[in-house]
Amino acid sequence: MSTTPSTPLLKDELDIVIPTIRNLDFLEQWRPFFEKYHLIIVQDGDPSKVIKVPEGFDYELYNRNDINRILGPKASCISFKDSACRCFGYMVSKKKYIFTIDDDCFVAKDPTGKEINALQQHIKNLLSPSTPHFFNTLYDPYREGADFVRGYPFSMREGVKTAVSHGLWLNIPDYDAPTQLVKPRERNTRYVDSVMTIPKGTLFPMCGMNLAFDREVIGPAMYFGLMGDGQPIGRYDDMWAGWCTKVICDHLNLGIKTGLPYIWHSKASNPFVNLKKEYNGIFWQEEIIPFFQTATLSKESTTVQACYIELAKQVKEKLSKIDPYFTKLADAMVTWIEAWDELNPTGENLAKLSISSKK
């Protein structure tokens, strides 16, 4: 059951999406691993600011003016002054896979001192199956030197398609503001050499700073919500996408892996600024999580788009009682899918567009 030692590069099938407000000098350290790939850079904040990208990288750069030009009125669904703007890069990509990373993340080293090619490990994760229906106590059975343990049903050993690969971080952990405040000097030095599938029916807090996914399989669910400027919440963008994605993956029989690869997260954001952004979310999540834990989707929802629209309807019906923000968010979820389908027309969507253009 082990994978072959060589991993495809997928250089023509994968885009790297980076949200940023600053010059991308951090790419120099990633050059050996990234320079063969196409980068999609989503500039946040002031569009008149010039973002410098090191020479030699193949990239396209979008700022807020570009987002408004391309999406028109539907640009309202893309967050402003928040790293959630990165999901615009997912929408305009034409590749099968996406890897997204923050600009304060650098190449980590394994316990032997060897630099970790995070992108290669993500590709390994995405190209091997997941096992959400039955937990393997040796974690990922498809890794070299591993297999299914005694008692694992043979009928389940083919696994399911992996939609998402969620990586971790050394140095600065991905903590919320209260935890940052009580543990200001805590650093993650533990390198755990494992990958595991998140079981069906189990949610997880997805972090967007070291993440890869199969865009063709799950892309429309990777909406990072309405956060940042003008919104009553921030820093829940990736988690919102993770909760929605997990419910949809469970419904469509897809898998999500977490663990390797590690990146080096270089700087902690200000806990007081974070607390202001997270304040509402800290309270709201106590009702949001039970909502997602009990959310079910109908048999008629067989595409990611249909699942997402159905989930948006449930968000409006059940979460709007918490705060009017969730009505706005639910509407933005629908707008996101409409914009996605306009930029990524399938055969079915092309027929709809043709009909609407004749009206």
N, C-alpha and C positions, 0 to 999 in steps of 0.2 A: 504493500500500500504506500510505500515511501515515494516521494517525488523525485524526479531526476535532478541531479546536481545543478545543471545549467538552467537558468531562468530566462525566458524571452525578455528582450528589452522593451518591446512594444513602443518603440520611439515614434512610430507613425500612428499609433492608436491611443496615445495618452497625452493629455494636456495637464500642465501644472498651473494651478490657480493661486494667485497671491494677492490678498488685500493689503493696501499700504497707505501711509500718509507721509512716507519719508523716502530718501534715496535707498536703493536696494543693494548696498554694499555687502550685505550678508550673503549675496549670491556667490561672491568670490570663493567662500569656503565650500559651497555646494557645486562649484563648477565641474569637478570630475564626474559628478553624478547627474547633473541637470543639463549640461550644455548640448546634449543630443536631442533634447525635448523642446517642444513649443511651450512658451509661457503666456498665460493670460493674466495681466496685471490689472487689478481694479483699484483705481486711485480713489480714496475716500476724502471727504472734506473739500477744501477750496480747489476748484478745477483749474484756476489760473496758476497754481503752484506747479513748477516744473519738477518732475520726478526723474532722477538720473538712474539709468540701468547700466551696469557694467558692460563693456563692449564684448561682442562675441556670442551673445545670447539671442536666440530667435524668439521674439515676443511681439505681442500686441498690447497696447495700453488703453484702457477706457477710463474716462473721468465722468463726473456727474452730467456734464453737457452731452457726452456721448450716450449715456443711459437714457436721458430725456429724448434725444434725437431718435434713438433706435426704438424705444418702447412707447414714445408719445405719452398719452394719458395713463397708460399702464405702468409707467415708471414709478408711480406712487407706491407700488408694492415692494420696491427696492429700498432698503434702509439707507439712511444718510447719517454720516458721522458715527458709524458703527461698523465693525468688521463683518457684520451680516451682509454688507454689500457684495461680499465675495460670491454669493450665489448668482449674481448676474453673470459671472464668468462661466458658471456651469451651464447657464442658459444659452450663451453665444458659442460655446465650444461645439465642434463638430466631431469630436473624437469619442471613442467607446468608453474610455476610462478617464477619471479625474483624480489627481492627487492635489490636495490643498495644504498649504503650510503658512504659518505666520512669519513675519519678517524679523522676529526676535528669536527665531529657532535656528540652531546650528547643528553641525554634524556631531553626533555623540560617539563615544567609544565603548566597545564591549569590555568585559573584565580583563581580556588579554591585551587591551590597548589598541585593538584594531578599529579603524573607523567604520561606522555602521552605514551601509548603503540603505537608507530607509526606504527609498523608492523600490529597490529590488525586492525587499521583504514584503512590501505592500502588494507588489505584483504576484509574488508567491502566494500570498494569502488569497488574493482575488481569483487566481487560476486553479486553486484547489477547492474541493467541496467543503461545506459546513455540515455540522451535525446537531441541529437545534432540537431534534426530537428525542434524543437519548444521549445522556452525558457520558463521554469517554474519560475515565479517570486518569489516563495518560495524556489528557488534553487533546491536541490536534493529532489524530491518528495518521494523517497524510504526510507528516514530516518524516524526513530521513531518520531512521533508527526508532521509529514508533509504529504502532499498529493498534488495532482494536483489541481491547482486553477481553479476557474470558467472560462470557455472559452477555456480550454485546450482540444483539440480534443480527443475524446475517442479512436479513431482509432490509436492514437500515444502513448497511455499510457503504452503499453508493453515495449517501449523503445528498445534500441539495446544493443548488447553485449559490455561491457566495456573492452577495450584493455589496457589502461594506467591509472594509478593513480599517479598524480603529487602532491607531498607534498610541504609544505612551511617551513619557518625558522623564529625563533625568534632570537633576538640579532643582528648578523651581516647580513645585507641584501645581496642578490646576485646582487650587482651592477657592472657595467662596470667601467673601470679605470677612465675615466673623472668624473663620478659621485662620485667615491670614493675620488678623489682628492679635489672636492669642498665640500664634506660632510664627512670628515674623522671621525667625532665623531657620526654620525647618527647611531642609533640602532632601530631595529624594535621591538616595545613593544606591538604592536596591535595584539591581538588574536581574529581572526574573526571566529566564530563558524559556518562555512558553507562549503559545498562542492557543486560545480556546474559543469555542463557539458559545455565544450567549444563548442560553436555552429559550425555547419558545415560551411565550407568556411572561418573560422577564424583561423589564425595562432596564435602561442603563443611562448614565449621564454622558452623552456624547460630547467630545471636545473636538473643535474644528481645526486645531492648530497642527495636527499630524494625522491626516485622514485621507483615505482613498476609497473610491467606489466605482461600481460599474454604472456609468452614466446611462447606457442604453437600457439597463435593467431597472434601475431605481431613481434615475436622475430627477424626474418630476416631483418626487417626494422630498428632495433635498433643498427645501425652501427654508431659509434661515429667519423667516418671520419679519415682523415690523419692530425694529428696535432703534435705539439711539435718539437722534434729534427729533423732537416733537412727540416722542412716545414716552409712556410712563414707566418704561422698563428697559434694561440693557443687560448684556452678558448672559442672556438666556437663549440667544439665537441658535447656537449649535445644539443646545439641549432640546429645544423645541423641534428642530429638524430630526434629532435622534429619536424622540418619542413617537413622532408621526411615522418615521421610517420603520421603526421596530414593529409597530402595530400593522403596517402594511406588509412588511416582510413576513410576519407571522401568518397573515392572511393569504399571501401569495406563495407560501412555501419557499421562502428565500432565507439565506443565512447571513449572520453578521459575526465577524471574528474580532477579537480584541487581544491585545498583548504586544508582542513584537510588531513593528520596530520601535525603538526608542530614538528620540531626538533630544538635543540639549536645549532646554528652555532657559534663555539667558537672563531674563530680567522679570522681576515681579512687578505687576502693575500696582498703583497706589490703592491700598485697602480702603481708605476713606472715600476716594472717588468711586471705587467699586461698590461700596456699601450704598451710596446714593443711587447707583444704577440698579443694584440688585434688590433694593429695599422691598419693593412691591412683590417681586418674584419670590422672595423668601417666604412671604405669607401665602401668596397664591399657589405655590407649588404643592402645598399640603392638600389642595383640592384638585389641582391639575393632574397630579400623579394618579390618584384614584380614578379620575376620568379616563385616562389612557389605559389603566389596568383593566378596566371593565369595558372598554370600547370594542365593539364588534362590527364587522363589515358584512354586507349582504353577498350572497353567492353571485348576484348579478354584476358585482364590481370585480371584473377580471383584469383590468388594466390599472397601472399605477395612478393614472389620471382620474379614473372613475373612483378608485379608493380614496384619493385625496379630496375630491369634491364631496364625497359622502362624509369624510371625516370633518371637513370644513363646516358642513351642515350641522353635525353633532356639536362642534365647538360653539357655534352660534346658539344652538338650543340649550346647551347644558352649562357652558362656562360664562356666558354673557351676564348671568346673575351675579358673578363675582365682581365684574367691572365692565363698563361699556367698551373698554379697550378690546375685549374679546370679540365683540361684534365687528369692530374695525379689522381685527386680525383675521377673522373668518372670511370677510369680504376680500381682504388682500390675498388670502390663500386661493380663492377662486380666480382673482385677477392674475396671479402668478401662473396658474395652469393655462389660462387663456393666452398669456404672453408666451409661455413655453411652447404651446402648440402652434402659435403663429410663426415663431422662429425655427421650430423643429417639426415641420409638417410631415405626418405619415400619410399613407395612402388614404386612410379614412378622413384625416384632417384636411388633405388637399381637396377632397370632394366637397367637404363643408365650406372651405374657403371659396371654391368655385361657385357654389350655390349662392353664398352671401354676396359675392362680387357681382352677380347677375341681377340682384334685387335693386 
